[in-house]
Amino acid sequence: MEPTLIHGSRVGADLEVCSRCIYDERVPAIEFDERGVCTYCRQVESLVEEYGTGAAEGQRAFEGLVDDIKAAGVGKKYDCVVGVSGGTDSSYMLYLAKEFGLRPLAVHYDNTWNSAIATQNIRKVLEALDIDLYTHVVNNKEADDILRSFFYAGVPEIEAATDLALAETLYRAASRYGVKYVLEGHSFVTEGITPVRNNYFDGRYIQQIHRRFGDMRMESYPLMTFTRFLWWATVARIRKIRPFWYLQYSKEDARAFLEREYGWEYYGGHHLENRATAFYHGIYLPQKFGADLRNNTLAARVRAGTMDRADAWQEYSSPPVVEEDLLEYFKKRLELTEEEYGRVMAEPPRSWRDYPTYKKRFERLRPLFAVLAKANLVPMSFYLKYCFPTPPDR
């Protein structure tokens, strides 16, 4: 059913929907103003104004950062590092870095669940642009043990360990080569900023869940503890820059460009370049938590005017794309029996609130992280999501 544009109206299963995007009242901490516009649309408006996104001031601000990156990289082999996954945003970021005259090092964290398409995409783009690759490959048994631990824990963020490991790997690569800048391919315009209840992770959370439910020692996994996170930001002072926060960016145009110029291939949907992530988005979240993170990207596209609101709601209302045999692959690789898998999926959902985290520490140090975010020493999205009290789960 298509949502109405009128604030206060109810949709489908008695849901209130934002009058601008497709976020509804099930989204954590959402509120609607007198015009029916949701909290997250207003957040995007504020970020666009702050960063000059897609406007001349944003372009100038990023060009100033490029000058800083080049100056800091004088005499070094690389002047920035770029995280790559084989997806659209990171692949295009490599091209963009070269276009601005930078000398990037591509960095990849391999959790051993990559799709063949993603692996080939990385190879094609790197070869075409003549960019070196730094890869950290975790022991596959260890990676599976961590993933299985999160599955047993019954929390939504079963891919949290991969997200944090990539961040740590980027810092390590930058430190190894004396690089002071990390470029990330995130765009709040095309992706939004995921509400924290749906995607929380930190080093303590990962460590504690693995200790409780895992069997192996963490040896090859690059864990980022609170101390390491603070050291990277305040002592090493490695800056994280998100060019798409400043520049005009269209994911659809970027994908068409990559396909045309490099023979890059689309993998079927947002985040589907990795099979563990595909299970998380297509099976685990919808079936265990009744959650569908496609609304982040679809709502962002509606806000940006690149997708009709009715079309976005229709796509959101349809089942997610799931690779054939993905579920069987997941169970087989994690050595889960049918009974064990069914038991875990039937257990009541749990959340990050049920396990030890650094969340309260982040909140107490909010003034410090505000300064670090303004200086690009921690991501602004981290500050907005992690450093403020989170409303209780509904």
C-alpha positions in Angstrom: 0.0 0.0 0.0 1.3 3.4 -0.9 1.7 5.8 2.1 -0.3 9.0 2.1 1.5 12.3 2.1 -0.6 13.7 4.9 0.9 13.8 8.4 -1.1 11.8 11.0 -2.6 9.4 8.5 -2.2 5.7 9.1 -0.8 3.2 6.6 -0.9 -0.6 6.3 -0.7 -2.1 9.7 -1.8 1.1 11.4 1.6 2.8 10.7 2.4 6.5 10.6 4.8 7.4 7.8 7.0 10.4 7.2 5.5 12.9 4.8 8.8 13.3 2.9 10.5 9.9 2.9 9.3 6.4 3.7 10.4 6.0 7.3 7.5 5.0 9.5 6.9 4.9 13.3 8.8 1.6 13.7 12.1 3.3 13.0 14.0 3.8 16.4 13.7 7.2 18.1 11.7 8.7 15.2 9.5 11.7 15.7 7.3 13.7 13.3 7.0 17.5 13.3 3.9 19.5 12.6 4.4 19.0 8.8 4.8 15.2 9.2 8.5 15.3 8.4 10.6 12.8 10.4 13.6 13.3 12.6 15.9 11.8 10.1 14.9 14.0 7.2 15.6 17.0 9.4 19.0 15.5 10.3 19.9 15.2 6.7 18.8 18.8 6.0 21.1 19.9 8.9 24.1 17.9 7.5 23.6 19.3 4.0 23.7 22.8 5.4 26.7 22.0 7.6 28.8 20.4 4.8 27.5 22.3 1.8 26.7 18.9 0.2 26.4 19.1 -3.5 26.9 22.9 -3.6 29.8 25.2 -4.4 30.8 25.6 -0.8 30.9 21.8 -0.4 33.1 21.5 -3.4 35.5 24.2 -2.1 35.6 22.6 1.3 36.6 19.2 -0.2 39.2 20.8 -2.5 40.7 22.4 0.6 40.9 18.9 2.2 42.5 17.5 -0.9 45.2 20.2 -0.6 45.8 19.2 3.0 46.0 15.5 2.0 48.6 16.2 -0.7 50.7 18.4 1.7 50.7 15.7 4.4 51.7 13.1 1.8 54.7 14.8 0.4 57.6 12.3 0.2 55.4 9.3 0.9 54.3 6.5 -1.5 50.7 7.1 -0.7 48.8 10.2 0.6 45.5 8.5 1.6 44.0 5.1 2.1 40.6 4.0 0.7 38.6 1.1 2.1 37.3 -1.2 -0.7 34.6 -3.9 -0.7 33.8 -4.3 -4.4 30.6 -2.3 -3.9 29.6 0.8 -5.8 30.6 3.5 -3.3 34.1 2.3 -2.5 34.9 1.5 -6.2 33.8 4.9 -7.3 35.8 6.5 -4.4 39.0 5.0 -5.9 38.3 6.7 -9.2 37.4 10.0 -7.5 40.7 9.9 -5.5 42.7 9.6 -8.7 40.6 12.3 -10.4 41.6 14.7 -7.7 45.3 13.9 -8.1 45.6 11.8 -5.0 47.8 8.7 -4.5 45.5 6.2 -2.7 46.3 2.8 -1.3 43.2 0.5 -1.5 42.6 -1.4 1.8 40.4 -4.4 2.1 39.3 -6.4 5.1 38.6 -10.0 4.0 36.2 -11.8 6.3 36.3 -14.7 3.9 32.6 -14.3 2.9 33.2 -12.2 -0.2 31.1 -13.0 -3.3 33.0 -13.8 -6.5 31.6 -10.7 -8.1 32.9 -8.4 -5.4 36.4 -10.0 -5.6 36.5 -9.5 -9.4 35.2 -5.9 -9.1 38.1 -5.0 -6.8 40.6 -6.5 -9.2 39.1 -4.8 -12.3 39.1 -1.3 -10.7 42.5 -1.6 -9.1 44.1 -2.8 -12.3 42.5 -0.1 -14.4 43.5 2.7 -12.1 46.9 1.2 -11.2 46.3 1.3 -7.4 48.0 -1.0 -4.9 46.0 -3.2 -2.5 46.6 -3.8 1.2 44.5 -6.7 2.5 44.0 -8.1 6.0 42.6 -11.7 5.7 41.2 -13.1 9.0 41.4 -16.8 9.6 38.2 -18.2 8.1 37.5 -20.5 11.1 38.0 -17.5 13.5 35.7 -15.3 11.4 33.1 -18.0 11.4 33.4 -18.5 15.1 32.8 -14.7 15.7 29.8 -14.7 13.3 28.3 -17.8 14.9 28.8 -16.1 18.4 26.7 -13.1 17.3 24.1 -15.5 15.8 23.9 -17.3 19.2 23.7 -14.0 21.1 20.4 -13.2 19.3 21.3 -9.6 18.5 20.7 -7.9 15.2 24.3 -6.9 14.4 25.7 -10.2 13.4 28.0 -8.4 10.9 29.3 -5.9 13.5 32.6 -7.6 13.7 33.3 -7.0 10.0 32.4 -3.3 10.2 34.7 -2.6 13.1 37.5 -4.8 11.7 37.5 -2.7 8.5 37.8 0.5 10.5 40.8 -1.0 12.4 42.4 -2.3 9.3 42.2 1.1 7.6 43.9 2.7 10.6 46.6 0.0 10.6 47.3 0.4 6.9 47.5 4.2 7.3 49.9 3.9 10.2 52.1 1.4 8.5 52.7 3.8 5.5 52.7 7.0 7.5 49.4 8.2 5.9 47.3 10.7 7.8 44.0 10.5 5.8 41.4 7.8 5.3 38.8 8.3 2.6 35.4 6.5 3.2 32.7 6.0 0.6 29.7 6.7 2.9 27.0 9.1 1.7 24.3 10.2 4.1 22.4 11.5 1.0 22.2 8.1 -0.7 22.3 5.9 2.4 21.0 8.0 5.3 22.5 7.4 8.8 21.3 4.1 10.2 19.5 4.5 13.6 21.7 3.2 16.3 19.3 0.5 17.6 19.6 -1.3 14.2 23.4 -1.2 13.9 25.4 -0.7 17.1 28.9 -2.1 17.5 32.1 -1.4 19.4 35.1 -3.4 20.5 33.8 -4.3 23.9 30.5 -5.5 22.5 32.3 -7.8 20.0 34.8 -9.1 22.6 32.2 -9.8 25.2 29.8 -11.7 22.9 32.7 -13.7 21.5 33.9 -14.6 25.0 30.5 -15.8 26.0 29.5 -17.7 22.8 32.7 -18.4 20.9 35.1 -21.3 21.0 38.3 -20.0 19.5 40.7 -17.3 20.6 40.8 -14.0 18.7 44.2 -14.0 17.1 43.9 -12.9 13.5 40.9 -10.7 14.0 41.8 -7.0 14.2 39.9 -5.9 17.3 39.6 -2.2 17.9 39.4 -1.5 21.7 38.4 1.8 23.2 42.1 2.6 23.9 43.1 1.9 20.3 40.2 3.9 18.9 41.2 6.9 21.1 44.9 6.5 20.2 44.2 6.5 16.5 42.2 9.7 16.8 44.2 11.7 19.4 47.8 10.5 19.1 48.2 9.1 15.6 45.6 11.8 14.5 44.6 9.9 11.4 41.7 11.8 9.8 38.6 10.2 8.3 37.2 12.1 5.3 33.9 11.3 3.6 34.0 13.0 0.2 30.4 12.3 -0.6 29.4 14.3 2.4 30.7 17.4 0.5 30.2 16.5 -3.2 27.3 15.9 -5.5 27.0 12.1 -5.7 24.6 9.7 -7.4 24.9 6.0 -6.7 23.1 5.2 -9.9 25.4 7.4 -12.1 28.4 5.9 -10.3 27.3 2.4 -11.0 26.7 3.1 -14.7 30.2 4.8 -14.9 31.9 1.8 -13.3 30.2 -0.7 -15.6 31.0 1.3 -18.7 34.6 2.1 -17.8 35.9 -0.9 -15.9 33.5 -3.8 -16.7 32.4 -3.7 -13.0 29.4 -5.8 -12.3 26.4 -5.2 -10.1 25.8 -7.7 -7.4 22.0 -7.5 -7.1 21.4 -5.1 -4.3 22.8 -2.8 -1.5 25.3 -4.7 0.7 24.9 -7.9 -1.3 28.6 -8.0 -2.3 29.3 -10.1 0.8 27.4 -13.4 1.5 27.3 -12.9 5.3 26.0 -9.4 4.8 23.5 -10.7 2.3 22.2 -13.2 4.9 22.0 -10.5 7.5 19.9 -8.1 5.2 17.8 -10.6 3.3 17.0 -13.4 5.9 18.2 -12.7 9.4 16.9 -9.2 10.1 13.5 -9.6 8.3 12.7 -13.0 9.8 14.0 -12.7 13.4 13.5 -9.0 14.0 10.9 -7.9 11.5 13.4 -5.3 10.3 14.3 -4.3 6.8 17.3 -1.9 6.4 16.4 -1.3 2.8 14.4 1.6 4.1 17.6 3.5 4.8 18.6 3.6 1.2 15.1 3.8 -0.3 14.2 6.7 2.1 17.5 8.4 1.2 16.7 8.1 -2.5 13.3 9.6 -2.0 14.7 12.5 -0.1 17.3 13.1 -2.8 14.7 13.1 -5.5 16.2 10.1 -7.4 13.3 7.8 -6.7 9.5 8.3 -6.6 8.1 7.8 -3.2 5.4 5.4 -4.3 8.0 3.3 -6.1 10.2 3.2 -3.0 7.3 2.1 -0.8 6.4 -0.6 -3.2 9.9 -1.9 -3.3 10.2 -1.7 0.5 6.9 -3.7 0.7 8.2 -6.5 -1.5 10.4 -9.3 -0.2 14.2 -8.6 -0.3 16.4 -10.3 -2.9 17.9 -13.5 -1.6 20.5 -15.5 -3.4 19.5 -19.1 -4.1 20.9 -21.5 -1.5 22.2 -18.7 0.7 20.5 -20.0 3.8 21.9 -23.5 3.2 25.4 -22.1 2.7 25.1 -20.1 5.9 24.1 -23.1 8.0 26.6 -25.4 6.4 29.5 -23.0 6.8 28.7 -22.3 10.5 28.0 -26.0 11.1 24.5 -25.3 12.3 22.0 -28.2 12.3 18.4 -27.5 11.2 17.3 -27.8 14.8 19.9 -25.4 16.1 19.2 -22.8 13.5 15.5 -23.1 14.1 15.9 -22.8 17.8 18.0 -19.6 17.6 15.7 -18.0 15.1 12.7 -18.8 17.3 14.3 -17.3 20.5 13.2 -13.8 21.6 15.3 -11.1 20.0 18.0 -9.5 22.1 19.8 -6.2 21.6 23.2 -4.6 22.3 21.7 -3.3 25.6 21.8 -6.9 26.9 25.6 -7.1 26.7 28.6 -4.9 27.9 29.5 -2.1 25.5 31.4 1.2 25.6 28.2 3.2 25.0 28.0 5.0 28.3 31.7 5.9 28.0 31.1 7.4 24.6 28.2 9.4 26.1 30.3 10.7 29.0 33.0 11.8 26.6 30.6 13.5 24.2 32.4 16.9 24.4 35.7 15.4 23.4 34.1 13.5 20.5 32.4 16.6 19.3 35.8 18.3 18.9 37.2 15.2 17.3 34.3 14.9 14.8 34.6 18.6 13.8 38.3 17.9 13.1 37.5 14.8 11.0 39.4 12.7 13.6 36.3 10.5 14.2 33.3 10.2 11.8 30.5 12.7 12.4 28.1 9.8 12.1 29.8 8.1 15.1 29.3 11.2 17.1 25.6 11.6 16.1 24.8 7.9 16.7 26.9 6.8 19.7 27.5 9.9 21.9 23.9 10.7 22.8 21.6 8.7 25.1 19.5 6.3 23.1 15.7 6.1 23.8 14.5 2.7 25.1 13.5 0.0 22.7 9.8 0.0 21.9 
